[in-house]
Amino acid sequence: MHHSTYARNRLAMVAGLATLEVMENDKLVENADAMGKRLMEGLNKLKDRYSLLKGVRGMGLMIGLSRVSTK
């Protein structure tokens, strides 16, 4: 039996559904949001202590930091 990325693949579908079930049951999205807010709060406090840190932005645990240009 042969499967490809663009063809119907039952094993991939079962794996995807199992992943979605774990994400929902374990509240992974909600946890990432809560942990991201906590992390951003801590990083924002560091802006006052370190002049190189200019900004903190993000969503969930996908966070970006910007720095002051040194040119």
PDB file of N, H, CA, C and O in Angstrom:
ATOM      1  N   MET A   1       0.841  -1.172   0.000  1.00  0.00           N
ATOM      2  CA  MET A   1       0.000   0.000   0.000  1.00  0.00           C
ATOM      3  C   MET A   1       0.889   1.238   0.000  1.00  0.00           C
ATOM      4  O   MET A   1       1.907   1.281   0.690  1.00  0.00           O
ATOM      5  N   HIS A   2       0.502   2.232  -0.768  1.00  0.00           N
ATOM      6  H   HIS A   2      -0.326   2.197  -1.328  1.00  0.00           H
ATOM      7  CA  HIS A   2       1.302   3.447  -0.888  1.00  0.00           C
ATOM      8  C   HIS A   2       0.435   4.664  -0.570  1.00  0.00           C
ATOM      9  O   HIS A   2      -0.712   4.748  -1.010  1.00  0.00           O
ATOM     10  N   HIS A   3       0.974   5.582   0.177  1.00  0.00           N
ATOM     11  H   HIS A   3       1.905   5.514   0.534  1.00  0.00           H
ATOM     12  CA  HIS A   3       0.299   6.844   0.480  1.00  0.00           C
ATOM     13  C   HIS A   3       1.235   7.979   0.132  1.00  0.00           C
ATOM     14  O   HIS A   3       2.455   7.817   0.121  1.00  0.00           O
ATOM     15  N   SER A   4       0.655   9.119  -0.150  1.00  0.00           N
ATOM     16  H   SER A   4      -0.336   9.251  -0.141  1.00  0.00           H
ATOM     17  CA  SER A   4       1.481  10.303  -0.394  1.00  0.00           C
ATOM     18  C   SER A   4       0.899  11.481   0.371  1.00  0.00           C
ATOM     19  O   SER A   4      -0.187  11.390   0.944  1.00  0.00           O
ATOM     20  N   THR A   5       1.624  12.577   0.373  1.00  0.00           N
ATOM     21  H   THR A   5       2.506  12.652  -0.092  1.00  0.00           H
ATOM     22  CA  THR A   5       1.205  13.766   1.111  1.00  0.00           C
ATOM     23  C   THR A   5      -0.140  14.284   0.619  1.00  0.00           C
ATOM     24  O   THR A   5      -0.955  14.745   1.418  1.00  0.00           O
ATOM     25  N   TYR A   6      -0.378  14.212  -0.685  1.00  0.00           N
ATOM     26  H   TYR A   6       0.284  13.838  -1.334  1.00  0.00           H
ATOM     27  CA  TYR A   6      -1.572  14.819  -1.262  1.00  0.00           C
ATOM     28  C   TYR A   6      -2.703  13.819  -1.529  1.00  0.00           C
ATOM     29  O   TYR A   6      -3.722  14.178  -2.119  1.00  0.00           O
ATOM     30  N   ALA A   7      -2.527  12.595  -1.106  1.00  0.00           N
ATOM     31  H   ALA A   7      -1.699  12.303  -0.627  1.00  0.00           H
ATOM     32  CA  ALA A   7      -3.552  11.572  -1.305  1.00  0.00           C
ATOM     33  C   ALA A   7      -4.235  11.272   0.030  1.00  0.00           C
ATOM     34  O   ALA A   7      -3.732  11.623   1.097  1.00  0.00           O
ATOM     35  N   ARG A   8      -5.373  10.626  -0.056  1.00  0.00           N
ATOM     36  H   ARG A   8      -5.782  10.340  -0.923  1.00  0.00           H
ATOM     37  CA  ARG A   8      -6.074  10.222   1.165  1.00  0.00           C
ATOM     38  C   ARG A   8      -5.171   9.283   1.963  1.00  0.00           C
ATOM     39  O   ARG A   8      -4.602   8.343   1.409  1.00  0.00           O
ATOM     40  N   ASN A   9      -5.045   9.537   3.252  1.00  0.00           N
ATOM     41  H   ASN A   9      -5.508  10.300   3.702  1.00  0.00           H
ATOM     42  CA  ASN A   9      -4.149   8.761   4.094  1.00  0.00           C
ATOM     43  C   ASN A   9      -4.847   8.560   5.438  1.00  0.00           C
ATOM     44  O   ASN A   9      -4.848   9.455   6.283  1.00  0.00           O
ATOM     45  N   ARG A  10      -5.436   7.388   5.631  1.00  0.00           N
ATOM     46  H   ARG A  10      -5.435   6.661   4.945  1.00  0.00           H
ATOM     47  CA  ARG A  10      -6.225   7.123   6.838  1.00  0.00           C
ATOM     48  C   ARG A  10      -5.393   7.194   8.116  1.00  0.00           C
ATOM     49  O   ARG A  10      -5.876   7.676   9.140  1.00  0.00           O
ATOM     50  N   LEU A  11      -4.164   6.726   8.068  1.00  0.00           N
ATOM     51  H   LEU A  11      -3.772   6.334   7.236  1.00  0.00           H
ATOM     52  CA  LEU A  11      -3.318   6.771   9.257  1.00  0.00           C
ATOM     53  C   LEU A  11      -3.069   8.224   9.677  1.00  0.00           C
ATOM     54  O   LEU A  11      -3.131   8.548  10.863  1.00  0.00           O
ATOM     55  N   ALA A  12      -2.791   9.085   8.717  1.00  0.00           N
ATOM     56  H   ALA A  12      -2.740   8.822   7.753  1.00  0.00           H
ATOM     57  CA  ALA A  12      -2.565  10.497   9.031  1.00  0.00           C
ATOM     58  C   ALA A  12      -3.834  11.129   9.613  1.00  0.00           C
ATOM     59  O   ALA A  12      -3.754  11.946  10.530  1.00  0.00           O
ATOM     60  N   MET A  13      -4.982  10.761   9.090  1.00  0.00           N
ATOM     61  H   MET A  13      -5.047  10.098   8.345  1.00  0.00           H
ATOM     62  CA  MET A  13      -6.242  11.313   9.600  1.00  0.00           C
ATOM     63  C   MET A  13      -6.491  10.869  11.034  1.00  0.00           C
ATOM     64  O   MET A  13      -6.913  11.673  11.865  1.00  0.00           O
ATOM     65  N   VAL A  14      -6.237   9.610  11.335  1.00  0.00           N
ATOM     66  H   VAL A  14      -5.894   8.957  10.660  1.00  0.00           H
ATOM     67  CA  VAL A  14      -6.405   9.098  12.699  1.00  0.00           C
ATOM     68  C   VAL A  14      -5.431   9.799  13.643  1.00  0.00           C
ATOM     69  O   VAL A  14      -5.801  10.171  14.757  1.00  0.00           O
ATOM     70  N   ALA A  15      -4.188   9.979  13.198  1.00  0.00           N
ATOM     71  H   ALA A  15      -3.888   9.676  12.294  1.00  0.00           H
ATOM     72  CA  ALA A  15      -3.196  10.664  14.029  1.00  0.00           C
ATOM     73  C   ALA A  15      -3.604  12.115  14.266  1.00  0.00           C
ATOM     74  O   ALA A  15      -3.467  12.624  15.378  1.00  0.00           O
ATOM     75  N   GLY A  16      -4.101  12.779  13.230  1.00  0.00           N
ATOM     76  H   GLY A  16      -4.211  12.365  12.327  1.00  0.00           H
ATOM     77  CA  GLY A  16      -4.549  14.165  13.370  1.00  0.00           C
ATOM     78  C   GLY A  16      -5.714  14.294  14.333  1.00  0.00           C
ATOM     79  O   GLY A  16      -5.730  15.200  15.166  1.00  0.00           O
ATOM     80  N   LEU A  17      -6.681  13.408  14.232  1.00  0.00           N
ATOM     81  H   LEU A  17      -6.668  12.672  13.555  1.00  0.00           H
ATOM     82  CA  LEU A  17      -7.829  13.437  15.151  1.00  0.00           C
ATOM     83  C   LEU A  17      -7.406  13.157  16.588  1.00  0.00           C
ATOM     84  O   LEU A  17      -7.925  13.768  17.522  1.00  0.00           O
ATOM     85  N   ALA A  18      -6.463  12.235  16.765  1.00  0.00           N
ATOM     86  H   ALA A  18      -6.041  11.739  16.006  1.00  0.00           H
ATOM     87  CA  ALA A  18      -5.963  11.935  18.113  1.00  0.00           C
ATOM     88  C   ALA A  18      -5.244  13.154  18.692  1.00  0.00           C
ATOM     89  O   ALA A  18      -5.368  13.447  19.881  1.00  0.00           O
ATOM     90  N   THR A  19      -4.500  13.855  17.854  1.00  0.00           N
ATOM     91  H   THR A  19      -4.399  13.617  16.888  1.00  0.00           H
ATOM     92  CA  THR A  19      -3.805  15.061  18.298  1.00  0.00           C
ATOM     93  C   THR A  19      -4.800  16.127  18.727  1.00  0.00           C
ATOM     94  O   THR A  19      -4.632  16.745  19.778  1.00  0.00           O
ATOM     95  N   LEU A  20      -5.838  16.347  17.922  1.00  0.00           N
ATOM     96  H   LEU A  20      -5.974  15.844  17.068  1.00  0.00           H
ATOM     97  CA  LEU A  20      -6.858  17.333  18.269  1.00  0.00           C
ATOM     98  C   LEU A  20      -7.571  16.966  19.567  1.00  0.00           C
ATOM     99  O   LEU A  20      -7.912  17.841  20.363  1.00  0.00           O
ATOM    100  N   GLU A  21      -7.793  15.674  19.776  1.00  0.00           N
ATOM    101  H   GLU A  21      -7.516  14.964  19.129  1.00  0.00           H
ATOM    102  CA  GLU A  21      -8.448  15.213  21.008  1.00  0.00           C
ATOM    103  C   GLU A  21      -7.589  15.520  22.231  1.00  0.00           C
ATOM    104  O   GLU A  21      -8.097  15.992  23.248  1.00  0.00           O
ATOM    105  N   VAL A  22      -6.287  15.252  22.132  1.00  0.00           N
ATOM    106  H   VAL A  22      -5.874  14.869  21.306  1.00  0.00           H
ATOM    107  CA  VAL A  22      -5.372  15.547  23.249  1.00  0.00           C
ATOM    108  C   VAL A  22      -5.336  17.050  23.505  1.00  0.00           C
ATOM    109  O   VAL A  22      -5.380  17.491  24.654  1.00  0.00           O
ATOM    110  N   MET A  23      -5.255  17.841  22.422  1.00  0.00           N
ATOM    111  H   MET A  23      -5.219  17.483  21.489  1.00  0.00           H
ATOM    112  CA  MET A  23      -5.217  19.297  22.586  1.00  0.00           C
ATOM    113  C   MET A  23      -6.460  19.804  23.316  1.00  0.00           C
ATOM    114  O   MET A  23      -6.372  20.688  24.168  1.00  0.00           O
ATOM    115  N   GLU A  24      -7.604  19.244  22.977  1.00  0.00           N
ATOM    116  H   GLU A  24      -7.675  18.526  22.284  1.00  0.00           H
ATOM    117  CA  GLU A  24      -8.855  19.666  23.605  1.00  0.00           C
ATOM    118  C   GLU A  24      -8.954  19.162  25.042  1.00  0.00           C
ATOM    119  O   GLU A  24      -9.257  19.938  25.948  1.00  0.00           O
ATOM    120  N   ASN A  25      -8.702  17.876  25.260  1.00  0.00           N
ATOM    121  H   ASN A  25      -8.456  17.245  24.524  1.00  0.00           H
ATOM    122  CA  ASN A  25      -8.840  17.287  26.598  1.00  0.00           C
ATOM    123  C   ASN A  25      -7.867  17.878  27.605  1.00  0.00           C
ATOM    124  O   ASN A  25      -8.220  18.097  28.764  1.00  0.00           O
ATOM    125  N   ASP A  26      -6.650  18.133  27.164  1.00  0.00           N
ATOM    126  H   ASP A  26      -6.363  17.955  26.223  1.00  0.00           H
ATOM    127  CA  ASP A  26      -5.617  18.671  28.065  1.00  0.00           C
ATOM    128  C   ASP A  26      -5.595  20.191  28.089  1.00  0.00           C
ATOM    129  O   ASP A  26      -4.748  20.793  28.750  1.00  0.00           O
ATOM    130  N   LYS A  27      -6.536  20.822  27.360  1.00  0.00           N
ATOM    131  H   LYS A  27      -7.224  20.334  26.823  1.00  0.00           H
ATOM    132  CA  LYS A  27      -6.661  22.283  27.333  1.00  0.00           C
ATOM    133  C   LYS A  27      -5.329  22.956  26.984  1.00  0.00           C
ATOM    134  O   LYS A  27      -4.921  23.917  27.636  1.00  0.00           O
ATOM    135  N   LEU A  28      -4.664  22.446  25.959  1.00  0.00           N
ATOM    136  H   LEU A  28      -4.996  21.665  25.430  1.00  0.00           H
ATOM    137  CA  LEU A  28      -3.349  22.952  25.587  1.00  0.00           C
ATOM    138  C   LEU A  28      -3.389  24.390  25.086  1.00  0.00           C
ATOM    139  O   LEU A  28      -2.470  25.161  25.363  1.00  0.00           O
ATOM    140  N   VAL A  29      -4.423  24.763  24.362  1.00  0.00           N
ATOM    141  H   VAL A  29      -5.170  24.137  24.137  1.00  0.00           H
ATOM    142  CA  VAL A  29      -4.526  26.134  23.855  1.00  0.00           C
ATOM    143  C   VAL A  29      -4.716  27.109  25.017  1.00  0.00           C
ATOM    144  O   VAL A  29      -4.060  28.149  25.073  1.00  0.00           O
ATOM    145  N   GLU A  30      -5.603  26.774  25.932  1.00  0.00           N
ATOM    146  H   GLU A  30      -6.136  25.929  25.887  1.00  0.00           H
ATOM    147  CA  GLU A  30      -5.849  27.625  27.086  1.00  0.00           C
ATOM    148  C   GLU A  30      -4.590  27.749  27.944  1.00  0.00           C
ATOM    149  O   GLU A  30      -4.286  28.830  28.448  1.00  0.00           O
ATOM    150  N   ASN A  31      -3.859  26.646  28.111  1.00  0.00           N
ATOM    151  H   ASN A  31      -4.106  25.768  27.702  1.00  0.00           H
ATOM    152  CA  ASN A  31      -2.638  26.668  28.903  1.00  0.00           C
ATOM    153  C   ASN A  31      -1.571  27.526  28.231  1.00  0.00           C
ATOM    154  O   ASN A  31      -0.881  28.293  28.902  1.00  0.00           O
ATOM    155  N   ALA A  32      -1.431  27.403  26.913  1.00  0.00           N
ATOM    156  H   ALA A  32      -1.991  26.779  26.368  1.00  0.00           H
ATOM    157  CA  ALA A  32      -0.454  28.223  26.188  1.00  0.00           C
ATOM    158  C   ALA A  32      -0.798  29.703  26.339  1.00  0.00           C
ATOM    159  O   ALA A  32       0.100  30.532  26.488  1.00  0.00           O
ATOM    160  N   ASP A  33      -2.074  30.038  26.304  1.00  0.00           N
ATOM    161  H   ASP A  33      -2.803  29.364  26.183  1.00  0.00           H
ATOM    162  CA  ASP A  33      -2.494  31.427  26.481  1.00  0.00           C
ATOM    163  C   ASP A  33      -2.131  31.931  27.876  1.00  0.00           C
ATOM    164  O   ASP A  33      -1.573  33.019  28.017  1.00  0.00           O
ATOM    165  N   ALA A  34      -2.444  31.152  28.897  1.00  0.00           N
ATOM    166  H   ALA A  34      -2.898  30.269  28.782  1.00  0.00           H
ATOM    167  CA  ALA A  34      -2.157  31.558  30.279  1.00  0.00           C
ATOM    168  C   ALA A  34      -0.656  31.673  30.522  1.00  0.00           C
ATOM    169  O   ALA A  34      -0.204  32.639  31.137  1.00  0.00           O
ATOM    170  N   MET A  35       0.122  30.702  30.048  1.00  0.00           N
ATOM    171  H   MET A  35      -0.245  29.917  29.548  1.00  0.00           H
ATOM    172  CA  MET A  35       1.564  30.740  30.243  1.00  0.00           C
ATOM    173  C   MET A  35       2.201  31.878  29.437  1.00  0.00           C
ATOM    174  O   MET A  35       3.163  32.499  29.889  1.00  0.00           O
ATOM    175  N   GLY A  36       1.667  32.146  28.257  1.00  0.00           N
ATOM    176  H   GLY A  36       0.885  31.641  27.889  1.00  0.00           H
ATOM    177  CA  GLY A  36       2.168  33.253  27.445  1.00  0.00           C
ATOM    178  C   GLY A  36       1.954  34.587  28.127  1.00  0.00           C
ATOM    179  O   GLY A  36       2.843  35.438  28.125  1.00  0.00           O
ATOM    180  N   LYS A  37       0.776  34.776  28.713  1.00  0.00           N
ATOM    181  H   LYS A  37       0.054  34.084  28.714  1.00  0.00           H
ATOM    182  CA  LYS A  37       0.504  36.019  29.439  1.00  0.00           C
ATOM    183  C   LYS A  37       1.459  36.171  30.624  1.00  0.00           C
ATOM    184  O   LYS A  37       1.966  37.258  30.897  1.00  0.00           O
ATOM    185  N   ARG A  38       1.686  35.077  31.308  1.00  0.00           N
ATOM    186  H   ARG A  38       1.274  34.193  31.086  1.00  0.00           H
ATOM    187  CA  ARG A  38       2.595  35.103  32.464  1.00  0.00           C
ATOM    188  C   ARG A  38       4.024  35.439  32.030  1.00  0.00           C
ATOM    189  O   ARG A  38       4.708  36.236  32.671  1.00  0.00           O
ATOM    190  N   LEU A  39       4.462  34.819  30.932  1.00  0.00           N
ATOM    191  H   LEU A  39       3.906  34.171  30.411  1.00  0.00           H
ATOM    192  CA  LEU A  39       5.813  35.068  30.423  1.00  0.00           C
ATOM    193  C   LEU A  39       5.950  36.505  29.935  1.00  0.00           C
ATOM    194  O   LEU A  39       6.950  37.161  30.226  1.00  0.00           O
ATOM    195  N   MET A  40       4.953  37.008  29.190  1.00  0.00           N
ATOM    196  H   MET A  40       4.140  36.475  28.953  1.00  0.00           H
ATOM    197  CA  MET A  40       5.019  38.378  28.688  1.00  0.00           C
ATOM    198  C   MET A  40       5.025  39.393  29.825  1.00  0.00           C
ATOM    199  O   MET A  40       5.701  40.419  29.738  1.00  0.00           O
ATOM    200  N   GLU A  41       4.284  39.117  30.880  1.00  0.00           N
ATOM    201  H   GLU A  41       3.736  38.284  30.951  1.00  0.00           H
ATOM    202  CA  GLU A  41       4.281  40.002  32.047  1.00  0.00           C
ATOM    203  C   GLU A  41       5.687  40.094  32.648  1.00  0.00           C
ATOM    204  O   GLU A  41       6.164  41.179  32.979  1.00  0.00           O
ATOM    205  N   GLY A  42       6.337  38.939  32.780  1.00  0.00           N
ATOM    206  H   GLY A  42       5.950  38.057  32.510  1.00  0.00           H
ATOM    207  CA  GLY A  42       7.698  38.931  33.311  1.00  0.00           C
ATOM    208  C   GLY A  42       8.693  39.617  32.390  1.00  0.00           C
ATOM    209  O   GLY A  42       9.577  40.338  32.853  1.00  0.00           O
ATOM    210  N   LEU A  43       8.554  39.396  31.081  1.00  0.00           N
ATOM    211  H   LEU A  43       7.836  38.810  30.705  1.00  0.00           H
ATOM    212  CA  LEU A  43       9.466  40.031  30.128  1.00  0.00           C
ATOM    213  C   LEU A  43       9.250  41.541  30.083  1.00  0.00           C
ATOM    214  O   LEU A  43      10.210  42.300  29.950  1.00  0.00           O
ATOM    215  N   ASN A  44       8.008  41.978  30.192  1.00  0.00           N
ATOM    216  H   ASN A  44       7.228  41.362  30.301  1.00  0.00           H
ATOM    217  CA  ASN A  44       7.739  43.421  30.206  1.00  0.00           C
ATOM    218  C   ASN A  44       8.371  44.091  31.425  1.00  0.00           C
ATOM    219  O   ASN A  44       8.796  45.243  31.340  1.00  0.00           O
ATOM    220  N   LYS A  45       8.438  43.398  32.540  1.00  0.00           N
ATOM    221  H   LYS A  45       8.092  42.462  32.609  1.00  0.00           H
ATOM    222  CA  LYS A  45       9.099  43.946  33.730  1.00  0.00           C
ATOM    223  C   LYS A  45      10.596  44.137  33.485  1.00  0.00           C
ATOM    224  O   LYS A  45      11.216  45.028  34.066  1.00  0.00           O
ATOM    225  N   LEU A  46      11.169  43.302  32.627  1.00  0.00           N
ATOM    226  H   LEU A  46      10.666  42.578  32.155  1.00  0.00           H
ATOM    227  CA  LEU A  46      12.602  43.409  32.337  1.00  0.00           C
ATOM    228  C   LEU A  46      12.933  44.632  31.489  1.00  0.00           C
ATOM    229  O   LEU A  46      14.077  45.086  31.484  1.00  0.00           O
ATOM    230  N   LYS A  47      11.938  45.177  30.765  1.00  0.00           N
ATOM    231  H   LYS A  47      11.009  44.808  30.769  1.00  0.00           H
ATOM    232  CA  LYS A  47      12.183  46.363  29.938  1.00  0.00           C
ATOM    233  C   LYS A  47      12.684  47.528  30.783  1.00  0.00           C
ATOM    234  O   LYS A  47      13.515  48.312  30.326  1.00  0.00           O
ATOM    235  N   ASP A  48      12.192  47.647  31.998  1.00  0.00           N
ATOM    236  H   ASP A  48      11.516  47.010  32.370  1.00  0.00           H
ATOM    237  CA  ASP A  48      12.623  48.736  32.875  1.00  0.00           C
ATOM    238  C   ASP A  48      14.051  48.539  33.376  1.00  0.00           C
ATOM    239  O   ASP A  48      14.740  49.511  33.683  1.00  0.00           O
ATOM    240  N   ARG A  49      14.491  47.306  33.457  1.00  0.00           N
ATOM    241  H   ARG A  49      13.931  46.516  33.207  1.00  0.00           H
ATOM    242  CA  ARG A  49      15.826  47.003  33.990  1.00  0.00           C
ATOM    243  C   ARG A  49      16.904  46.998  32.935  1.00  0.00           C
ATOM    244  O   ARG A  49      18.062  47.285  33.238  1.00  0.00           O
ATOM    245  N   TYR A  50      16.547  46.674  31.675  1.00  0.00           N
ATOM    246  H   TYR A  50      15.606  46.442  31.428  1.00  0.00           H
ATOM    247  CA  TYR A  50      17.542  46.529  30.622  1.00  0.00           C
ATOM    248  C   TYR A  50      17.212  47.460  29.462  1.00  0.00           C
ATOM    249  O   TYR A  50      16.205  47.278  28.779  1.00  0.00           O
ATOM    250  N   SER A  51      18.059  48.451  29.245  1.00  0.00           N
ATOM    251  H   SER A  51      18.878  48.599  29.800  1.00  0.00           H
ATOM    252  CA  SER A  51      17.799  49.458  28.222  1.00  0.00           C
ATOM    253  C   SER A  51      17.835  48.886  26.802  1.00  0.00           C
ATOM    254  O   SER A  51      17.257  49.480  25.892  1.00  0.00           O
ATOM    255  N   LEU A  52      18.484  47.775  26.599  1.00  0.00           N
ATOM    256  H   LEU A  52      18.954  47.293  27.338  1.00  0.00           H
ATOM    257  CA  LEU A  52      18.561  47.164  25.270  1.00  0.00           C
ATOM    258  C   LEU A  52      17.214  46.593  24.828  1.00  0.00           C
ATOM    259  O   LEU A  52      16.933  46.537  23.631  1.00  0.00           O
ATOM    260  N   LEU A  53      16.385  46.173  25.772  1.00  0.00           N
ATOM    261  H   LEU A  53      16.613  46.219  26.744  1.00  0.00           H
ATOM    262  CA  LEU A  53      15.090  45.578  25.461  1.00  0.00           C
ATOM    263  C   LEU A  53      14.065  46.672  25.207  1.00  0.00           C
ATOM    264  O   LEU A  53      13.726  47.440  26.108  1.00  0.00           O
ATOM    265  N   LYS A  54      13.575  46.737  23.980  1.00  0.00           N
ATOM    266  H   LYS A  54      13.850  46.113  23.249  1.00  0.00           H
ATOM    267  CA  LYS A  54      12.654  47.804  23.580  1.00  0.00           C
ATOM    268  C   LYS A  54      11.193  47.382  23.682  1.00  0.00           C
ATOM    269  O   LYS A  54      10.360  48.149  24.164  1.00  0.00           O
ATOM    270  N   GLY A  55      10.873  46.168  23.233  1.00  0.00           N
ATOM    271  H   GLY A  55      11.550  45.544  22.841  1.00  0.00           H
ATOM    272  CA  GLY A  55       9.480  45.771  23.214  1.00  0.00           C
ATOM    273  C   GLY A  55       9.276  44.277  23.336  1.00  0.00           C
ATOM    274  O   GLY A  55      10.168  43.485  23.033  1.00  0.00           O
ATOM    275  N   VAL A  56       8.090  43.904  23.784  1.00  0.00           N
ATOM    276  H   VAL A  56       7.366  44.548  24.030  1.00  0.00           H
ATOM    277  CA  VAL A  56       7.686  42.507  23.914  1.00  0.00           C
ATOM    278  C   VAL A  56       6.298  42.392  23.298  1.00  0.00           C
ATOM    279  O   VAL A  56       5.403  43.167  23.634  1.00  0.00           O
ATOM    280  N   ARG A  57       6.117  41.436  22.403  1.00  0.00           N
ATOM    281  H   ARG A  57       6.845  40.807  22.130  1.00  0.00           H
ATOM    282  CA  ARG A  57       4.807  41.239  21.784  1.00  0.00           C
ATOM    283  C   ARG A  57       4.611  39.754  21.532  1.00  0.00           C
ATOM    284  O   ARG A  57       5.576  38.992  21.480  1.00  0.00           O
ATOM    285  N   GLY A  58       3.370  39.351  21.379  1.00  0.00           N
ATOM    286  H   GLY A  58       2.586  39.970  21.422  1.00  0.00           H
ATOM    287  CA  GLY A  58       3.132  37.955  21.081  1.00  0.00           C
ATOM    288  C   GLY A  58       1.712  37.530  21.364  1.00  0.00           C
ATOM    289  O   GLY A  58       0.851  38.317  21.757  1.00  0.00           O
ATOM    290  N   MET A  59       1.509  36.240  21.143  1.00  0.00           N
ATOM    291  H   MET A  59       2.209  35.601  20.824  1.00  0.00           H
ATOM    292  CA  MET A  59       0.217  35.607  21.382  1.00  0.00           C
ATOM    293  C   MET A  59       0.493  34.196  21.868  1.00  0.00           C
ATOM    294  O   MET A  59       1.220  33.439  21.225  1.00  0.00           O
ATOM    295  N   GLY A  60      -0.088  33.852  22.999  1.00  0.00           N
ATOM    296  H   GLY A  60      -0.678  34.467  23.521  1.00  0.00           H
ATOM    297  CA  GLY A  60       0.192  32.527  23.561  1.00  0.00           C
ATOM    298  C   GLY A  60       1.668  32.432  23.892  1.00  0.00           C
ATOM    299  O   GLY A  60       2.228  33.325  24.528  1.00  0.00           O
ATOM    300  N   LEU A  61       2.293  31.358  23.466  1.00  0.00           N
ATOM    301  H   LEU A  61       1.839  30.632  22.950  1.00  0.00           H
ATOM    302  CA  LEU A  61       3.728  31.197  23.724  1.00  0.00           C
ATOM    303  C   LEU A  61       4.585  31.569  22.517  1.00  0.00           C
ATOM    304  O   LEU A  61       5.782  31.282  22.496  1.00  0.00           O
ATOM    305  N   MET A  62       3.985  32.203  21.516  1.00  0.00           N
ATOM    306  H   MET A  62       3.013  32.435  21.533  1.00  0.00           H
ATOM    307  CA  MET A  62       4.748  32.712  20.378  1.00  0.00           C
ATOM    308  C   MET A  62       5.036  34.184  20.678  1.00  0.00           C
ATOM    309  O   MET A  62       4.183  35.049  20.477  1.00  0.00           O
ATOM    310  N   ILE A  63       6.235  34.450  21.154  1.00  0.00           N
ATOM    311  H   ILE A  63       6.928  33.748  21.316  1.00  0.00           H
ATOM    312  CA  ILE A  63       6.594  35.765  21.676  1.00  0.00           C
ATOM    313  C   ILE A  63       7.797  36.305  20.926  1.00  0.00           C
ATOM    314  O   ILE A  63       8.729  35.571  20.599  1.00  0.00           O
ATOM    315  N   GLY A  64       7.759  37.609  20.659  1.00  0.00           N
ATOM    316  H   GLY A  64       7.002  38.206  20.925  1.00  0.00           H
ATOM    317  CA  GLY A  64       8.876  38.276  20.002  1.00  0.00           C
ATOM    318  C   GLY A  64       9.393  39.404  20.860  1.00  0.00           C
ATOM    319  O   GLY A  64       8.627  40.096  21.531  1.00  0.00           O
ATOM    320  N   LEU A  65      10.695  39.582  20.833  1.00  0.00           N
ATOM    321  H   LEU A  65      11.317  39.019  20.289  1.00  0.00           H
ATOM    322  CA  LEU A  65      11.342  40.667  21.562  1.00  0.00           C
ATOM    323  C   LEU A  65      11.993  41.584  20.532  1.00  0.00           C
ATOM    324  O   LEU A  65      12.538  41.120  19.531  1.00  0.00           O
ATOM    325  N   SER A  66      11.931  42.890  20.785  1.00  0.00           N
ATOM    326  H   SER A  66      11.488  43.267  21.598  1.00  0.00           H
ATOM    327  CA  SER A  66      12.650  43.828  19.922  1.00  0.00           C
ATOM    328  C   SER A  66      13.662  44.545  20.787  1.00  0.00           C
ATOM    329  O   SER A  66      13.454  44.775  21.979  1.00  0.00           O
ATOM    330  N   ARG A  67      14.751  44.885  20.154  1.00  0.00           N
ATOM    331  H   ARG A  67      14.920  44.697  19.186  1.00  0.00           H
ATOM    332  CA  ARG A  67      15.818  45.539  20.900  1.00  0.00           C
ATOM    333  C   ARG A  67      16.062  46.931  20.343  1.00  0.00           C
ATOM    334  O   ARG A  67      15.658  47.251  19.225  1.00  0.00           O
ATOM    335  N   VAL A  68      16.716  47.737  21.127  1.00  0.00           N
ATOM    336  H   VAL A  68      17.044  47.477  22.036  1.00  0.00           H
ATOM    337  CA  VAL A  68      17.083  49.084  20.718  1.00  0.00           C
ATOM    338  C   VAL A  68      18.224  48.941  19.731  1.00  0.00           C
ATOM    339  O   VAL A  68      19.153  48.163  19.950  1.00  0.00           O
ATOM    340  N   SER A  69      18.153  49.693  18.643  1.00  0.00           N
ATOM    341  H   SER A  69      17.398  50.325  18.465  1.00  0.00           H
ATOM    342  CA  SER A  69      19.210  49.660  17.634  1.00  0.00           C
ATOM    343  C   SER A  69      20.490  50.203  18.224  1.00  0.00           C
ATOM    344  O   SER A  69      20.472  51.217  18.921  1.00  0.00           O
ATOM    345  N   THR A  70      21.602  49.540  17.954  1.00  0.00           N
ATOM    346  H   THR A  70      21.616  48.716  17.388  1.00  0.00           H
ATOM    347  CA  THR A  70      22.889  49.958  18.487  1.00  0.00           C
ATOM    348  C   THR A  70      23.721  50.707  17.442  1.00  0.00           C
ATOM    349  O   THR A  70      24.902  50.972  17.670  1.00  0.00           O
ATOM    350  N   LYS A  71      23.129  51.045  16.320  1.00  0.00           N
ATOM    351  H   LYS A  71      22.170  50.830  16.135  1.00  0.00           H
ATOM    352  CA  LYS A  71      23.870  51.765  15.269  1.00  0.00           C
ATOM    353  C   LYS A  71      24.017  53.207  15.588  1.00  0.00           C
ATOM    354  O   LYS A  71      24.613  53.953  14.811  1.00  0.00           O
TER     355      LYS A  71
END
